[in-house]
C-alpha cells in the first residue's frame, strides 16, 4: 500500500497528526504496536491517572469536607477494584473514540511494530511474527516516551514500579515511597495518600516541581504536607532493594548523611525518556542526541527530508498537548500551509488538588535573563468563590514586563488552575498587558476573578480585594 503520510505511533501527537493530514486531503496510515490506540497518554498516562485522581478526590472530600457542608454520611468506604474498573472503562471509551476518529477520517490502522526499511518504506511486524511493508511519501515519527529509571534500580513491576504499574495495583499501598517530586510522582502520590496510604516523596533537587516557579514549589509543598504527604528534598537516592514485600531505599541528604526509607511499594518517577527502540533509525541515518531525542529543525523535519518527528521523541517538554500541536504543525506544513507553535506558551499542569498550572517565564528565569519585571499576586483565600467552595489554598501570580506591562509569565496554585491558565495562554498569544487582563470584566463569583486581581496587582500594585 502507498500513502502520502505514514504516522508511526498513535498517541496524542500521532493520532492528531493523522487526522489533520487526512482532513487536508492526504491518504494516511497509522502504525501502532499495541492493540489499542492512544499511546501512553490514553492508556497508561494522562487519562487513567485523572480518572483515579477524580475518584480519590471524591472519597477524600467525603471523609474530610462533607461535614463542614452540613452533609452527614456513615463513614465512607471505597471499593478499590471498582475504582480501578471505572478507570479502565474510561480508558476503553477514550481509546475507542480514537478508533472511531480513524475510521471517520479514513485513516488506515496497522497493528504491529513499525520499523524503517528505507526512508519511504515501513515494515510492520505483527505479534505473531508476520509482517507487511507499506510505502509513504512522508513519514512522521510519534513513538513517545517510556518511564526513566536510575542505573542501579531494578524495576520488578511488582513492588518497585513505574507509573504504568502504579495505575493498576491490586491494593492500596500501606507506605508508598516515591522517588521524584515532579508531576507524575505528586499526582500518583496524591491518589494513594487520599486512599489511606502513607506517602513519602524523595527528591534530589532542593524543591519539588523543580522546573516550576519557586513560589509554586513552596505553596504546593505546604498544601500537600497539610494533606499528610512527607517530603525529603535534597536527597540523592543511592540504592533501592526489595526484601520480600518490603522495599528499602537509601539516600544521602544535603548534610552527606545516609538515611533509609522503608515501604511496601516504591514508585520510581524520575522522568521519561524518548522511545525509539526498534524503529531502525540507523537504516535511514536519522540523527539522535545524547539524551535519545531525534534532532529536528523548526519544521520538525529530521536530517532525512521526508521524515519528521514530534512529541516526546524530540526536544522540549514531554506533554501530550505539546505533541498534539506539533502533530498539527507537521500535517499543515506538508499540506503547504505556514503553521507555527510558540514553545513559550505551552502550559504545564499538575493535577493535584489544588491544581497547579503555569505558562511563560518563571520569576527565576526573568532574573537570570536580567529582564526588568513586576509581579502581582492574589491569594485564593481572599476570593468569594473559594470561600464558598472551601478551596482556600493557593494563589495567582502574574509577571509582567516593567516597561511595557506585557504579561511574561503566569503561575497558579488553586482550584481549576488547569482551566484558568488557558485564559492567560490566549492573552499571552496576543501579547496582552496586565492592564488588559485587569480591565476585562470577569464573572462573579468565579475562580477567574483571582486572575483579574493578580493582573491588577501586577499592573498598578493595587488589587481590589486584597
N, C-alpha and C positions, 0 to 999 in steps of 0.2 A: 504494500500500500504506500502511496505517495501523499505527503501532506505539505501544506505551506508552513505550518508550525507544529513542532512536537515539543510538548512540555514534559519534563521528567520530574515527577513529584506532584502530589495532589493536595498539598497543604494550602493554607490561605493564599500564599503567593502564587502557587501553581494553578489552582483551580480558577482563581480570579483572572489570572493572565489568559488562561484558555478561553474563558467566557468572553473576555474583552476582544481577544483576537477573532473569535468566531463572530461576534457582533459586528466586527469591522470587515467581514467578508472572507476571512481565511478558512481553509479546510484544516481542522485542528485535531490532533490526537494527544491524549494524556496518558502517561505511563506511571503506574503506581504498584509498588512491590507488595503492599498489603491488600487484604480482601475488602477493606472499607476505605472510602475516600476521606479526605480531610486532613491527613497528616497528623503531626504531633498535637497541634492546637485543638482540633476537634475530638481526637481520640484519647490522648493521654496528657493533655495540657490545659489550655485556656477553658474550654467548655466543661469538662468534668470537674476541674478544680472549683469553678464558680458554682456548680451545682452543689458540691459539698460545702462550700463556704456559705451558701444561702441556707441550706438545711441546718447546718450547725448554728448559724446565726439565729434562726427561729427558735431553736432549742435553748440557746443561751439567753435570749430575751425572755422566754417563758420562765426560766429559772431566776433570773436576776432583775427583770424590769416589769413584768406583768403587774406585780403587786402595787407598784407606785402609780400605775394607771388605774388602779381600782379593780383589777381583774384577778379573781381568786380561782385557782385551779388546784386539784390534787397535785402532789409532787410529780412533775413531768418526768417521763422516762423516754428513752428512744430505742428504736429497733435499728441497729447499725446495718444489718443486712438489707433491710428495706430502704434505708438511706442510700446505700451503695447501689441497690437495684434501680432506684429513681435516677441516680446519676447515670447509670448505664442506659436507661430509657431516653434520657435527654441526649446522650451521645448518639444513640441509634437514630433518633429523629433528625438530628442535625446532619449526620453523615448521609442519611437517606435523602435529605434535602439537596446535598451536593450532587448525588447521583441523578436526581430529578433535573437539576440545572444542566448537567452534562447532556442528558437526553434532550432537554428543551432546546439547547443551543447546538445540537447535532455534533457534539464533541465525541469522538471515538475513544473509549476507555480500554487500555490494555493492562491486564493484571500480571505483574511479574517484575523482575529486576531489569532496569534499563541500563545498558552499557554501550559505549561508543564502539562501533566497528571502524568507522572513519567519520569525518566531520558532517556527513549527511545521512549516515545510516546508524540506526539504533537497534541493537539486538535486545529482544525482550525474552527473558528466561523465566518460565513458569516454575512453580514449586515442585512439579513432577519431573523437572529436568528438560522438558521440551522447550523449544524456542522458535521464534519467528523474527524476521527483520523488517523494520519499516523505514521508509525514507522521508526525510524532511528537508525543505529548503533552509529553514531556520530552526534552531534548537534552543530551548530555554531550560536551563538547569535550575530546579527549585526543590532540591532534596533536603533542605532544612538542616537541623542540628540534632545532636544527641547529648544527654547529660554528661558533663565532665566529671572527673574524679581527681584524686591525688595519687601520685605514683605508688605510694605504699599502702593504699587502701584496696582491699579485695571486696568488691561488691558481690555479695552472695544472693541478693534479691529476696532474701528471707528476713534477716534481721538487720543486715547492713544494706540499705536500699537507696534507690534514686526516687525522683518524683513519680516515675512511672509506677513503681510498686506501691508507693505511698497512697496512690489513688485507688488501690484495690486490696487493701489489707482486709483480713477476715475479722479483725478485732481492733478495738481502740487500745493503743499502747498505754502501759502504766506510766512509763517515763520515756518520752521521745527526745533523744539527743539530735540536735540539728546543727550540722556543720555548714555554716554560711548564713549570714544575716541579710541576704538580698531578698528579692521579690519572692522567689519560689519557697525559700525556707520560711519566711514570715507568713505567707499565705497558708501553707500546709501546716505549719506550727499552730496557726490560729485555729484551723479546723479541729485539730485534736485537743488543743487546750480547752476549747469550748465544750468538748465532749467528755472532759474529765481527766485527760492525761496531764501529767507533769511535763512541761516542755522547757528544755534548756538549750539556748542558742549559743554557739561558739563561733566567734567571728574574728578573723585575722586582723582586719582593719580596726582603727580606734572607734569607729561608729558603725551602726547598722546602716543599710542602704547607702553604702559609702560613695556612690557616684551622684547622689542627690544633694540638694542644698542642705547645709548643716543644720539649719533650723528645723527642717523636716525630720532629719535623723533624731534630733533631740526630742522633738514632740512625740514622734512615734514610739521611741524608747519609753518615754514617760507613760504613754497611754497603754502600751502592751504590758509594761511592768504592773500597772494597776490591774490589768486583767489576769495577772499571775504568771506571765512568761518571764523566765530568768535569762539574763544576758551576761555573757562573758566576752567582752570585746578585747582587742589587742592580745588575743590568744592564738598562737600558731600551733595547729594540731601536728603531732609528731607520730602518732600511731593509733590505729583502730583495730581492735581484736575482738573476736567473738568467742565466748566461753559458754557453751551450751546455749541457753536462751538469754544470756546477758552479753551486752556489748560494752567494752571498756575503751574509752577514748582518753588518750594522754595528750596534753598540750603544754606549751611553755607560755607563761604570762609575761606581761611587759617588764616585770622585775627579773625575768630569767629563771623563775622557779617552775618546776614541773608540777602540774596539777592533773587530777584524774577525775573523770566523769563516768558514771555507770548508768545504763538504761537498758530497757528490753528491746528497743529499736533505735537505729541510728540512720537518720536521713542525711545523705550527702548531697548538699545543694550548693556547690561551689561554681555554678555556671554551666554553660553549654558550649559544645564545640561543633564547628561545621561538619556536616556529614556528607562525605563524597566517596565513601567506601564502595568499591565495585563498579564505579562509573567508567573506569578505563580512560581517565583523563590523559594518561601518558600516551595513549594511541593517537591522540589528536594534538598533543603538545600544549595543552592548556596549563598556564602557569598558576601555581598555588603558593601563597605566602607561608612564612614560617609557622604561623598560627593556624594554617589549614584553610584560610579564605581563598576563594578564587579571585584573582585580580581582574578588575573590570574598569572601563573608562566611565565618563559621565553619562553615557547612554546604556550603561550596564552590559557593555559588549566586552567579551574576552579578547585575548590576543588572536583568536581564530574568528574571523569577521562575521561568520553566520551563527556563532554560538554565544548566547547570552546567559547571565546568571543573576539570580535575585534572592532576596530574603536572607536567611541565616548563613548561607554559604558565602556571602560577600560581606564587605566591610559594614560597620555601623551596628546600631543596637539590634538585638535579636528579639524583635517584636512582630506579632502577626500582622498588625496594621501597617507596619513599615514594609513587610513583604508584599502585602496587597497593593500598596501604592506603586511599588517597583514593578509588580506584575502588569499593572495597567500602563505604566510608562513604557515598558518594552513593547507591549502589544500595539500601543498607539504609534510608537516610533517606527515599528515595522510597517505600519499602515501609511507612513509618510506624514504623520502629524508631528507637532512640536510640543510634546508634553514636558512637564517639569515636576520636580519634587524638591521641597525645601527641608533638608535634613535637620535644620534647627527647630522646626515646628512639628516634630513627631512627639506626641505626648507619652510620658512614662507614667505608668499607673501601678499601684499596689492595692490589691483588693482585700485588705484587712478591714476592720471596722473600728474607728473611722477609716475611710478610704484615703489614699494618698494619690495625688496627681501633680505633674509638673510639666512645664513646657518652656523652651527657650533657655536662657542662661541662668546659672546659679549665681548667688552673690560671690562665691569664691572665684568663679570664672571671670566675673567682671573685675574683681580686684586684681587678679593675675594679669589681665589684659590692660590694666590701668585705665579702664573705662569709667568716666565720671558718671555716677548714677545716684538715684534717690530711691528710697524704699518706703512702701506703705504697707501696713499690716493691720488686720482686723480679726479679732477673736470671735470664734463661733459662739462663745458664751454670751456675747453681747447681742446676739441675734434673736429676735422674737420667735422665728420658726424653729430654731434649735431648742429654745426653752420649751416650746410646745411639744416637741417630739422627744425631748430628753437627750438629744445628741449635742452635748455641750463642749466636747473636746475638739481642739484643732483651731485652725486659722486660715486666712487667705493672705498671702504675701505677694505684692506686686513690685517688681523692679523696673524703673523707667530711666531713660537717658536724662541726665541732669540738665542738659541744654535744650533738647528738642521735645522732651516728655514722651518720646516713643517708648512703648512697652517692650522691654527686653527679656523679661522672664516672669513666670507666674508659678507659685508653689502653694499647694493647697493640702491641708490635712483636715478632713471633715466629712460629714455625711454627703454621699453622692458626689464626691470630688471628681470621680471618673467622668461624670456628665458635665459638671460645672466647668471643667478645664476646656471643653470644646468651645464655649463662648470666647475664651481668650485665644484659642487657636485661630478662629475666624478673625478676631480683632487684629491679631499679630500678622496674619496673612495680608491684611490690608493696611498694615503699618499704623495701627491706631495709637493714639496717645492715651495716657492715663486719664486726661481730662475728657477725651471722647467717651471712655467707659463710664466715668463718673457722671456724665451728663445724660446718659441713657436711662430712661425710666424703667426700673426693674420692678416686677410684680411683688406685692406684699401680702402676706408674709411668705417669703421663699428663702431658700439657702443662697440663691444667687445674689441676694442683697449684700452678702458678705464680700462678693467680688466688687460691687459698686463702691462699698465703703472703703475697701483696701485701695481701690483706684483713686478715690478722693484723698485718702491719706498720702498716697504717692505723689499726687498732683500738687496739692497745696498744704499738705500736712495736717488737714483738719477733717477727719472722719466725723460724720454727723451723730452717730450713736455710740461713740466711744468717749 
